């Protein structure tokens, strides 16, 4: 087995894709993060990796430009997560190197949610109001995102042979895990109307139309543009993405009284801690408790 880091990195990426079932996009990201690390450290052998090299790399990362000033701690952590996974792989092969436990992630603040109000959500849903193929498709996209809480990549992977005789279907999400999602009456109606209007034989559920697209499967970027376009049309000034509708799906369930474990399953979160980020925006009763009981003796 080759012992140089470049060859081991290639083996690791193949292992991620074939044995761990990671998506091509995830593998590409890990490749980018690890390549940058190896180029910066100039290390060629696993035994040469050290805490000092990692610390120097972290200092370098911290000074790299980001979208708003220096690179965010969250982005820096992506590099460290990839490096830690690579080191675990080396240990699995019994190759002597830096211990993965030596890699500590940077502390990041609480996650901000891109939330829109109920009124903004209603305006967004009503934005595709026409009966053209594009408008029917866009309405189906928005309704399906809010009804199911699908990730944009999961939405893009859906095929047109979806079984609409039932109000549920299975989707393969992160980590190749399968979960069941459910169709609201409005989402089901929107999909039926859209499919009825389609005349192409494309395999994908959501496709692009126009001179250059010819019923090609929509990409995540295309879906993001569609959502943004309708948010602008609906007069929503804040940033709205497909993930915003996933947030709206989760908060709507919790507002309605759903328990956290059920919402975790519906979102396909591996860890309930990820789902708990929504609880602080749905605990409206805490405001009432504060209002009713705070400061009564003053």
N, C-alpha and C positions, 0 to 999 in steps of 0.2 A: 504494500500500500504506500502510495506517495505520501511523503511527510511534509511537503511544502504547503504553506497556507493557501496558496491560490488553488491548488488541486483539491485540497480538503474543503475549501469553500464550495467548489463545483459539486463535489460529492454531497455536501450538506444540502445544497439547493435541490438536488435530485431527490434526496431523501425526503425533504419537505413536500415536494410535489407528488412523489409516487407512494411513499409509505405513510406519510402523515395526511395526505389528501388536501394540502393547502391549494388555494386558487392560484392561477398563473400570476395574477396581479400581486398577491402576497409574496410570491417567490421573487418577482421582479423588485418589489420594495426591499426585501431582505438582501438581495443582490446589491442594490444601490447602497444601502447602509453599510454593509460589510466591505464593499469595494472602497468606499470612502475611508473607512477605518484603516484598511490595509495600506492604502495609498499614503495616508497621513503618517502612520507609524513606521512604514517601510520595513515592518517585520516580515520575515520569510519563513520562520520556523515556529511551531506552536510553543516550544519551550522558551522562546524569546519574549512571549507576551507577558506583560507584568502590570502591576497596579500603577506604576509610574507612567507607562505608556498610555494606559487608559485615562489617567488623570490629565495628562497633557492633551489627549484627544478631546476630553470634555471641556477643557479650557478653550481649545481652538473652536469647538462647536459653539460654545457660549458667546463667542465673539463674531460668529457668522451672521450676515444680514438675514432678516426674516421679512415677512410681509409688512410688519409694523415694528421697525427697529431691529433689535437683536433677535436671534432665533429663539422661539418660545421653548420653555422647559418641556412642554408636552412633546414637541417635535424632537428635542434632544433625546428624550426617553425612547423614542422609536429606534434610534441607533443603538442604545444600550440594551433594549429588549432583544434586538437581532443578535447583538454580540453575545449576550448571555445564553441565548438559544444555541448559538454556534459552539460555545464553550461546553455546554451540556452534551452536545453531539460528540465533541472530541473525547469527553470523559466516557461516554457510552462505548467509544472505540478503544478505550484504555490508552489514549494518547496523553502524555504528560503535558499539561499547559496550565494557565491561570485558572483558579477555581471560579466557577460561575457565581458562587455565593459572594465573591468579592465585588461584584458589580451591583452597586446600589443606584436605584433610580432617583432622579431629582424630585424634590417635593413640588407638587403643583397645587394651585388653588382649586377650589370647588368648580365643578364643570358648569359652564353657563348654558342654559337651554334657549334655543331659538323658538320662543313661544309667540303665538298670535292669539288675539282675543276671539271669543265666539263669533262676534260680529264680523271680524276680518275673515274668519274661516268660512262663514256663510257667503260673504262676498266673493271669496276665492272660488268656492264651489260653483257659484252662479256665473262666473266669468265666461266659460265656453258655452254660450247660449244658442248658437246657431245649429243648423242641421247639416252642415257640410261634413265631409269625412274627417277632416282635421279637428273640427270642433267636437264631434262625437267621440273621437279618439281621446282628445284632451280631457273631456268630461269623464270618460271611463278611467283614465289614468288617475285623476284627482280623487274620484270616488273610491277607487280601489286602494290607493295609498292610505286614505283615512279609514276605510273599513277594515283593513287588515294589519296596518302598521308595518307593511313590508319595507325592507331596505331597498334602495333603488336598484342595486345589483340583482336582487331577487325578483323585482318587478320586470327587469329587462330580460331575465331568463325564461319568463313564462311563455308557453306556446298557445297558439290559437285553438288547440283541441281541448281546452279547459272544459270540464264537465259542469255545465250550468244547470243540470237537473237537480243538483244538490247545492246547498248553501255553504259548502266548505270544500277546501282542497288542500293538498299537501304541497309544501314548498321545501326545497333543500337550501338551507342557509349556511351561516358561517360554520367552519369545521365539519362540513358535509353532514350536518345534523338536519333531520327532517322534522318539521312541525306542521300542525294543522292550523290554518287560518280560516276566517269566516267572512262570508259576503253579506253585507247589509242589503235590504231590498233595493235601495237607490243605486248601490254599486252594481248589483246584478242586472238591474234595468239598463244602466248606462252601458255595460258590456254587451248586452243583447242587442241594443240599438246600434252600437258601433259595428259589431260583427255582421249584422244584417245588411249594413250599408257597404261593407267591404266586397270588392270584386276580385281581389288578387288571390293567389294561392300560396302566399308567404306562410312560412312555418310559425313565425313569431306572433305573439298576441299583439304587441305594439310595434308598428312599423312606420317608416317615414314615407311621405309622398312628395312627389315633385320631380323635376327634370333629372336631378342627380341622385335621387335616392331609390326609386323603383322598388318599393315594398321591402326595403332592407330593415333588419332588426334595429330598433332604436338603441342607442348606447346610453350609459348613465349620464354622460354630458348632455345628450339631446334631451333627456327627461328633465334634467336640471334647468335647461334653457326654457322648456315649455312651462314648467312651474313658475319660474321667474317672470316670464312674459305675462302670465295670467295674474300674478301678484301685482305687477305694475298696472295692468288693466283694471284691477279691482281697487286701485288706489291705496295699496298697502305700501308704506314707505320703508318699513324695516326689511331686512334680508329674509327671504322665504325660499327654502329648498325642499326637496322631497323628504329630507330628514325632519324638517319642521312638522310635516304631516304625521310622521311617526311619533314625534313628541306629542302632538295634539291627540293622536289615538290613545297614547298611554295616559295622559292627564285626564282625558274624557272618561276613561274607564275608572280611574281612581276617584274622580269627582263623583261618579255614579255609585260608588260604594264597593267596587271590585277589590278583592284582596291582592296583596303584593305578589304572592306566589303565582296566582293565576295570570297576572299581567306579565310577570317574568316569563312564563311559558308561552304566552301569546306573542311576546316580542322576540323570543328565541335567545334570551340572555343566558349565558352559561353560569353567571354569578349574580346572585340577588343584589349584591352591592351596586351593580350597574343599574338595576331597576330603581333602587332607593333614591337615586338622584331626582326622581319625579315627586317624591313625597313632600318635599318642602314647599312645592307650589300648589299642592292640593289640600294642605292642612288648613282649610279656611276656618274651621272651628276654633283654632288657636287664636285667631284674631278676635273672635267673639268672646272667648274666655278672657283675653286681655282687656277687652272693652268693658266687660261686665264686672270683672273682679279687681282690676288694677287701680290703685290710688284712691280707694273709697274712704280711707281715713285721713286724707289730706283736706 
